[in-house]
């Protein structure tokens, strides 16, 4: 039996709204973020989850809670792990993105935000993020999907970019163009041999 993997980026956070680099700073959802989480839950009502995974940051944890509440599945086993945390933005955390671009230059900030290997001062690159996300995925999540289970993962823009980069075979050259929207469930149907049979956003 094919497995199902559903990825959801947390709803809008306070610092998303304020255009700040968030990283590992633990900021809450905005009311709009809560609405996005509930909307994701409404799109997922037809799916029965065997297990759910999330980071240790409250914006992802709360998004997952709201999704499971809306789908009537609050008893689903949940595993939280920092391996799924957002990338650490180092010295940029808390800074306004527009002001940072004015200080360091738009090209430099774009590279820090979107490229695969550029590392912000004292922070992680997307490559660094993938180095913790992918081993965790291979060890804890993928085996369940290959066994035919339906798995929900609620995480962050860059931890999910690292995962989707591998699942979709996106190159380092093309990864800057990949954006994961907040609160939009992305479904993968996976064969027991690992082949991806279907990939799409739910609408």
N, C-alpha and C positions, 0 to 999 in steps of 0.2 A: 504493500500500500504506500502511495506517495505521502510524503510529509508536507506540512505547510509551515512556513516561516513568515511571520508578519512583523515588520519593523515600523516603529512610530517614534518620530522625534517629539520630545516634550512640547507642550503648548508654550505660547509666548511667556517669557519670564520678564521680571521687572527690568533687568538690565538689557534684554532684547529691546524693550520699549524705549529705554533711555540711550540706546546705541552705544553700550559699553562692552568692552571685552570682559566676558564672564569667567570662562575657564572653570576652575575648581571652586570659585566663590559660590557659596550656597545661598542663592537668592530665590525668592518665591515666584510662583506663577502670578500673572496679572489676571484680572477678571476675564480678559479676552483669552488668556491662556487656558483658563478653566473651561471656557466655552469651547475652545478648540479640542480639549481633551474629551469633553462630553460628545462633541460632534464625531470624533474618532470612534468613541464607544458606540454611537448609533450606527456607524458604518460597519462595525464588527459584531453586531448582534447575532448574525447568522453563524458565527464560528464558535466552536467549543474548544477552549484552550486546555491542554494537558499541563502546561507549566508556563511561567512568566519569568523574565529576567529584566533587571534594571540596574542602574548605577546606585551609588550611595548618596547622590545629590537630590535634594528634596523636590526640585522642579520635575525630575523624571519620576521619582517615587509617587508624587501626588498625581501626575498625569496617569500613571498606571492604575492608581487607586480609583480614579474617576472612571477610567475605561472599564475596569472590572465591575464597578458599581452599576454603570449603565447597562452592561451586558448581563448582569445578574450572576456574575461568577466570582464573587468575593472570596470563595474558598479555594481558588486556584493556588497551588504551591508557588511561592515567589522566592527567587534567589537574587540577592543584591551583591554587587561586587564593584570595587573601584576600577577594575579593568575596563568597565563600560563607561567610566566617567568621560566628560568632555575633555578635549585636549587642554593641557595646562598652558595658559598664556603668559606665565612668568611675570615679568615686570609690567606687562601691558594690562594685567587684570585690574578692572575698575576704571580704566581710562576710557574716555570718549573716543570712538573710532575716528570721527571727523577731526578732532583736535590732534589725535595721534598722527593722522595723515598729513596735517599741516606741519607738524614738528619733524617727522622723519621722511616725508615724501610719499605720495600716493603709490608709487611703484613698489617701494619697500614694504609698505603696510599691506598692499595687495598680495605680495609674495608671502608675507608672514601668515596671512589669513587663508590663502587659497592654494598655494603650491604644495608639493609633496615633501620637499626636503628643507625648505627655509624654516629656521628655528628662531622664534622671537627671543629677546634677551631673557635668559634663565627659564625658558619655557620649552614646550614640546613642539616639534614639527608634526605634520600628519604622518610621516614615516615613523616617528617615535610612538605616536598614538596607535598606529597599526601594530607595532611590535608588542603591545600589551593586549589589544583587542582581539587580534586573530588567534593567538594561542588559546585564549579563553574560549573563543567561539569554537575552535576545533575540539577542545577538550570537553566543554560543558553543554554546548547548544547544538552543534551539528549532529552529534550522534543521535540525539533525540529526534531531530527532523528526519534523518536517514532511517530511523526505526518506524516512521509513519506517524509521529505525533504532530500536533499543531502547537506551535511555540510562538509566544508573543514576546518581543524584545522592545522595551521602551528606553531610549537612551538620548543621545545628543547629536547635534549637527555633525561634528567631526568624528566622533566614535562611529557613527553610522556611515559617514563618508568612507572611512577606512574599511568598513565591512562591505559596503556596496561596491567599492572599487574592486575588491576581489571577486565578489559574486557576479558582477557584470563585466569583468575583464577590462576595466578602464585603465588606460595607460597613464604614466606620470605626466605626459604632455597634455592629456585631456582632463585630468582630475580637477584643474582649477575651475572648469565649467560646471562641475557637479555641485548642485545645491540640494539639500534635503529640506523640504518645507516643514514647518511646524504643524503637528497634529494631523498629518496626512498618512494613513496607513499604506505601507508598501508590501505587497504580497509576493512570496516566492513559493512555487510548488516544486518540490525536490524529489526526484526519484531515489530509490534506495542505493543506486550506484553513484549518487552525487550529482547527476545531470540535472540542470535546472530546466524544468518543463514549461514554466510560466513565470513571468515577472510583470507586475503592473501595480499602479496605484489604485486603490479602491475609491469609487466615487458614488 
